[in-house]
Amino acid sequence: MDINKHVGREVNMIYQDKQGAITYRHVSIRSVDASRAEVYDHGKRGPRTLQLDGILDWRPLRERA
């Protein structure tokens, strides 16, 4: 799946940082370029820049009816 299709939406993801720590994150994707995603991290309550190669898995949240 292409994460670019979900700009402006919320996703849950598993992320591994440069030190090897693995975290579960609930984020809103603001923008994506060739190597990074600019997101709003709901758990940390602030903006973050994530490296695309650190995103191990992600799933979009279902739309609410």
N, C-alpha and C positions, 0 to 999 in steps of 0.2 A: 504494500500500500504506500501511496505517496503522501507524505506529511504536508506537502505544499497545499493539498486540497483542503486542509483543515485550518488554514489561517483564519482567525476570527472566531474559532470554536474552542471548546474545552476538551482536553484529552487527559487520560491517566497514562503515566509512563513509568518505566523502569530506566534509571539513568546511572551510568558509571562515570564518576569524575576522574580527573587526571591522576589522583592519588589511589584510585582503585576502589573507593567507597561506592557502594551501590545503594541507591535511594529510590523510593517510590514517590512519585510526584503527581499532583493534580495541577495542571497548568492551562492557561489560555494562550494560544499561539498568536503572537502579534505579527511576526514576519519570519521568513526563512530565506537564507541565501545559500550559496554553494557549500558552506561549511558550518554555519551557525543558525540557531533558531533564537529569536528574541521572544521571550515568554513572560507572562505574569504568573508567578508561582503562588497559588492560593495558600499553600501550607506555610510558606515563609512570608507571605503577605507583601510581596514586592516583585519588581522586575528582575529577571535573570537572563543571562546569555548562556545558552547550552550548545556544546559542540555536537553536531549531528552524529559523529562517529561514537559518541558516548551514549546515545539513545539505544538501549538494548531491545526494548519492546514498547509499544504504545497502542492504545485503543481509544477511539473517540467515544465520548459520552453520548448516550442516546438522547435524542431530542425529546423534550417534555411535551406532552399533549396539551 
